[in-house]
């Protein structure tokens, strides 16, 4: 996952990764993007209408999950 790797290299500490990712997805801005090449190619993503706490959960999951490895899913 090239996108995940790019953000992990910019934010190695989980709390920094989660804070940046959730805040940016909540209110994307070109001037705060670390993927300006993608913004220039595809334009800025639309503002998603998710609550910040949901975005923090998603960002934490992205930080914690190695998507290159097969996993069995989640236990409930």
C-alpha positions in Angstrom: 0.0 0.0 0.0 1.9 3.0 -1.3 -0.4 5.5 0.2 -0.3 4.0 3.7 3.5 3.8 3.5 3.8 7.4 2.5 1.8 8.5 5.5 3.6 6.2 7.8 6.9 7.7 6.7 5.6 11.2 7.5 3.9 10.2 10.8 5.7 7.3 12.5 3.9 7.8 15.9 0.4 6.4 15.9 -1.1 9.5 17.6 0.4 11.8 15.0 -0.8 9.6 12.1 -4.3 9.3 13.5 -4.6 13.0 14.3 -3.4 14.1 10.8 -5.3 11.6 8.8 -8.6 12.0 10.6 -8.4 15.8 10.5 -7.4 16.0 6.9 -10.1 13.6 5.7 -12.6 15.5 7.7 -11.6 18.8 6.0 -9.2 18.2 3.1 -7.0 21.1 2.1 -4.5 21.2 -0.7 -2.1 23.3 1.4 -2.0 20.6 4.1 -1.8 17.6 1.8 1.4 15.5 1.8 0.4 14.0 -1.6 0.3 17.1 -3.8 1.1 15.0 -6.9 -2.1 13.0 -6.4 -4.1 16.2 -5.7 -2.8 17.8 -8.9 -3.5 14.7 -10.9 -7.0 13.8 -9.4 -8.0 17.0 -7.7 -8.8 17.4 -4.0 -11.0 14.7 -2.5 -14.5 15.8 -1.5 -15.3 16.7 2.1 -16.6 13.5 3.7 -19.4 13.9 6.2 -18.1 11.5 8.8 -17.8 12.3 12.5 -14.2 12.9 13.7 -14.3 9.9 16.1 -15.2 7.6 13.3 -12.4 8.9 11.2 -10.0 8.4 14.1 -11.1 4.8 14.4 -10.5 4.3 10.6 -7.1 6.0 10.7 -6.0 3.9 13.7 -7.1 0.7 11.9 -5.1 1.8 8.8 -2.1 2.5 11.0 -2.3 -0.9 12.8 -3.1 -3.1 9.8 -0.4 -4.6 7.5 -2.5 -4.9 4.3 0.3 -6.9 2.6 -0.4 -9.9 4.8 -3.4 -12.1 4.7 -5.6 -12.0 7.8 -8.6 -13.9 8.9 -10.8 -10.9 9.7 -12.3 -9.8 12.9 -13.7 -11.5 15.9 -16.8 -10.1 17.5 
